[in-house]
Structures are given as structure tokens and as C-alpha cells.
């Protein structure tokens, strides 16, 4: 049986759940806090969630738009959107009938 939609991957689920607190988050922070295997996994997931409107980039003139990580490196800051909150509230919505 094929489906037009697929359930969120484990990384997408974990990041949406973590971001549902409404605070500002960035890849390095989520990577460390969630114990993800690679930092790139966090960045890839954030970019996917951003592309499809689940999160948005912070666009401020202050220091919160970017955070400094390490030496001469910065990370973009993201916040969850209304669409992201709905998805985080029920990550299994519409997928509970999937056959393995």
C-alpha cells in the first residue's frame, strides 16, 4: 500500500517536540540536548521543517538572530510556527492507520 504522505522521521519528531516549548532554538543546541549522532542531522532537519513552514527563522536586528558557537562560527535561530505546534501536538495524526 502506498501513501502520499509519510510519517515524520525520528529526528523531525524529536526536534518538533523539543521546539514546542516556544523558545528560540538552533542546530548546535538541539544536537547537544537531544543527543543526536551528528550535528548535520539537526541542521538538515531544521532546514526541512523551515522549508515546509513548521518553524521560522528569527529575523531580528539584535543578537538573537544568530548565536555564536565555538570560534568564529554562528548558528541561525529558529522558532516553531502555528503549523509546527499543531504537528507537535499530534505527531501521529493521519498516520495511525499505516500498514508496515
Backbone bond lengths (Angstrom), bond angles and torsions (degrees), N, CA, C in turn:
res aa  C-N    CA-C-N  psi(-1)  N-CA   C-N-CA  omega(-1)  CA-C   N-CA-C  phi
1 X - - - 1.438 - - 1.533 108.19 -
2 X 1.301 116.71 131.50 1.463 120.06 178.76 1.523 110.04 -106.93
3 X 1.298 115.10 154.18 1.460 121.33 -178.95 1.511 108.85 -133.41
4 X 1.310 115.98 143.15 1.460 120.19 178.59 1.527 110.67 -70.12
5 X 1.325 116.39 -30.95 1.458 120.85 -179.54 1.516 109.58 -112.11
6 X 1.291 115.32 151.26 1.456 120.72 176.83 1.525 108.45 -122.08
7 X 1.331 117.70 152.04 1.464 119.61 178.07 1.525 111.30 -64.70
8 X 1.319 115.49 158.36 1.457 120.17 175.66 1.523 109.73 -61.21
9 X 1.320 115.66 142.34 1.465 120.75 175.55 1.530 108.40 -68.67
10 X 1.331 118.02 163.70 1.467 119.96 178.23 1.536 112.92 -56.35
11 X 1.329 117.77 -40.13 1.470 119.70 179.28 1.526 111.44 -65.07
12 X 1.319 117.12 -41.80 1.473 120.05 179.18 1.525 110.40 -64.59
13 X 1.325 116.84 -40.86 1.459 120.88 178.41 1.524 110.81 -62.26
14 X 1.315 117.20 -47.66 1.467 121.11 -177.33 1.518 111.70 -63.87
15 X 1.325 116.66 -41.51 1.462 119.63 -178.97 1.522 110.94 -70.15
16 X 1.334 118.25 -41.96 1.464 119.81 176.69 1.528 110.95 -61.02
17 X 1.314 117.24 -42.54 1.458 120.68 178.74 1.526 110.65 -62.27
18 X 1.331 116.82 -42.73 1.469 120.86 -179.68 1.525 111.59 -67.56
19 X 1.321 117.44 -37.50 1.460 121.02 -176.99 1.524 112.71 -80.64
20 X 1.305 117.99 -10.52 1.460 121.65 -177.12 1.530 112.38 -66.63
21 X 1.325 118.02 -6.68 1.462 120.72 177.23 1.533 112.29 -75.11
22 X 1.345 116.92 -9.05 1.454 121.07 177.02 1.514 114.79 83.29
23 X 1.316 117.66 -1.23 1.464 121.37 179.41 1.527 110.66 -81.53
24 X 1.310 115.82 171.91 1.468 121.58 175.94 1.519 109.17 -83.78
25 X 1.339 116.05 138.00 1.463 121.43 -177.70 1.518 110.00 -136.12
26 X 1.320 116.48 157.77 1.456 122.71 177.45 1.518 108.37 -142.41
27 X 1.318 115.88 163.85 1.468 122.03 -170.34 1.524 112.91 -57.46
28 X 1.318 117.65 -48.14 1.465 120.33 -175.81 1.524 111.27 -63.88
29 X 1.319 116.53 -38.47 1.468 121.17 179.35 1.521 110.52 -66.01
30 X 1.339 117.51 -45.97 1.463 120.93 179.74 1.526 111.36 -66.66
31 X 1.316 116.15 -40.40 1.478 121.02 177.79 1.525 110.43 -56.81
32 X 1.321 116.68 -47.05 1.468 120.81 -178.73 1.526 111.62 -70.56
33 X 1.311 116.63 -46.64 1.461 121.46 -175.16 1.521 112.46 -66.69
34 X 1.326 117.14 -38.29 1.458 120.89 -176.81 1.526 113.34 -91.36
35 X 1.316 117.20 -4.40 1.462 120.59 178.62 1.520 112.85 65.05
36 X 1.332 115.91 38.83 1.462 120.14 -179.51 1.529 109.69 -71.65
37 X 1.328 117.66 150.52 1.460 120.24 -176.47 1.538 113.98 -66.83
38 X 1.340 117.45 -32.69 1.474 120.52 -178.76 1.522 109.52 -140.25
39 X 1.317 116.23 144.41 1.457 120.73 177.50 1.524 110.61 -63.69
40 X 1.333 116.82 -35.48 1.461 120.35 179.83 1.528 111.94 -61.26
41 X 1.320 117.47 -29.35 1.467 120.59 177.11 1.519 110.07 -62.45
42 X 1.317 116.83 -42.11 1.465 120.98 178.75 1.527 110.17 -65.34
43 X 1.317 117.59 -44.53 1.468 120.63 -178.31 1.523 111.01 -66.80
44 X 1.318 117.55 -42.48 1.463 121.17 177.69 1.531 110.42 -59.32
45 X 1.330 116.15 -45.18 1.461 120.97 -178.99 1.525 111.19 -65.23
46 X 1.332 117.39 -43.31 1.467 120.32 177.86 1.526 110.93 -61.32
47 X 1.325 117.16 -41.83 1.463 119.82 178.43 1.526 111.51 -63.80
48 X 1.336 118.09 -39.36 1.456 121.24 178.42 1.524 110.32 -65.44
49 X 1.329 116.99 -46.93 1.459 121.05 179.35 1.523 111.12 -61.77
50 X 1.329 117.12 -36.90 1.462 121.44 177.71 1.532 110.30 -66.84
51 X 1.318 117.06 -45.61 1.460 122.19 -177.82 1.526 111.63 -57.83
52 X 1.325 116.98 -36.34 1.459 120.67 -176.83 1.530 113.66 -100.62
53 X 1.324 117.59 12.61 1.453 122.16 170.06 1.515 117.10 82.56
54 X 1.332 118.35 14.22 1.461 120.61 178.69 1.521 112.07 -81.71
55 X 1.312 116.56 -25.34 1.464 122.00 176.68 1.524 107.75 -137.60
56 X 1.319 116.59 164.90 1.458 120.14 175.61 1.521 109.05 -133.27
57 X 1.304 115.16 155.15 1.460 120.62 176.89 1.518 109.40 -79.78
58 X 1.294 115.94 142.92 1.454 120.49 175.59 1.518 107.26 -77.97
59 X 1.312 115.68 127.32 1.471 121.12 179.94 1.515 108.72 -123.33
60 X 1.318 116.05 81.46 1.458 122.04 179.03 1.516 109.45 -115.99
61 X 1.304 114.68 163.40 1.459 119.79 173.91 1.521 111.26 -88.05
62 X 1.319 116.41 -4.19 1.456 118.90 -179.09 1.532 110.62 -94.78
63 X 1.313 115.28 -171.11 1.467 120.57 -175.52 1.519 113.80 -74.93
64 X 1.335 118.20 -5.99 1.457 120.03 -175.76 1.520 113.71 -80.31
65 X 1.332 118.00 -12.07 1.453 119.86 179.60 1.527 110.76 -69.84
66 X 1.318 116.20 -28.16 1.460 122.30 177.61 1.519 108.68 -137.92
67 X 1.298 115.83 149.27 1.460 120.54 173.44 1.519 107.85 -119.65
68 X 1.305 116.30 148.33 1.461 121.41 179.21 1.521 108.11 -88.21
69 X 1.329 115.26 128.20 1.464 120.73 175.39 1.516 107.77 -125.41
70 X 1.292 115.91 127.15 1.452 119.09 179.86 1.511 111.71 66.19
71 X 1.298 115.23 -149.45 1.458 121.43 -176.65 1.527 110.03 -103.69
72 X 1.311 116.38 118.90 1.466 122.79 178.01 1.526 113.78 59.08
73 X 1.339 117.41 32.05 1.459 120.76 176.07 1.515 108.40 -128.97
74 X 1.315 115.40 144.68 1.465 120.15 176.49 1.516 109.69 -128.74
75 X 1.304 115.10 160.49 1.460 123.03 177.69 1.521 107.96 -126.76
76 X 1.327 117.02 138.78 1.459 120.31 174.80 1.526 109.40 -73.22
77 X 1.314 115.49 149.93 1.453 121.55 -178.50 1.526 109.01 -104.37
78 X 1.334 115.68 138.92 1.458 122.29 -178.48 1.524 110.29 -125.62
79 X 1.340 115.81 153.88 1.470 122.80 172.33 1.527 107.62 -132.09
80 X 1.312 115.39 154.41 1.466 120.23 -179.69 1.537 109.38 -77.83
81 X 1.329 115.99 147.53 1.467 121.80 178.17 1.532 109.39 -100.12
82 X 1.325 116.25 177.32 1.458 120.61 175.96 1.518 111.87 -60.08
83 X 1.327 116.15 -40.86 1.465 121.16 177.64 1.526 109.95 -62.26
84 X 1.328 116.07 -40.66 1.459 120.82 178.65 1.513 112.28 -65.15
85 X 1.340 116.69 -38.72 1.464 120.66 177.70 1.530 111.29 -64.44
86 X 1.331 116.27 -39.82 1.467 119.55 177.63 1.518 110.61 -63.72
87 X 1.327 116.48 -42.86 1.466 120.09 179.59 1.523 110.73 -66.09
88 X 1.331 117.31 -40.65 1.459 120.96 -179.37 1.526 111.81 -68.03
89 X 1.330 116.65 -29.36 1.462 120.33 -179.53 1.523 112.00 -67.08
90 X 1.330 116.76 -30.17 1.463 120.15 179.32 1.523 108.77 -147.88
91 X 1.313 116.10 82.30 1.460 121.29 -176.30 1.527 112.79 -67.26
92 X 1.316 117.66 -16.79 1.457 120.69 -179.61 1.523 112.77 -99.27
93 X 1.329 118.18 5.01 1.464 121.14 -176.79 1.522 110.90 -58.18
94 X 1.297 116.58 125.10 1.452 121.90 177.90 1.511 114.87 80.80
95 X 1.311 117.62 -5.74 1.463 119.94 -177.28 1.530 112.52 -114.26
96 X 1.317 116.76 0.60 1.459 118.84 -177.22 1.533 112.69 -72.64
97 X 1.326 118.02 -11.78 1.456 121.65 179.75 1.530 112.77 -99.81
98 X 1.334 117.31 4.06 1.460 120.32 -179.52 1.518 111.55 -65.93
99 X 1.310 115.41 139.09 1.460 120.60 175.22 1.526 108.17 -97.04
100 X 1.323 117.39 134.19 1.486 119.45 -179.80 1.511 111.49 -67.87
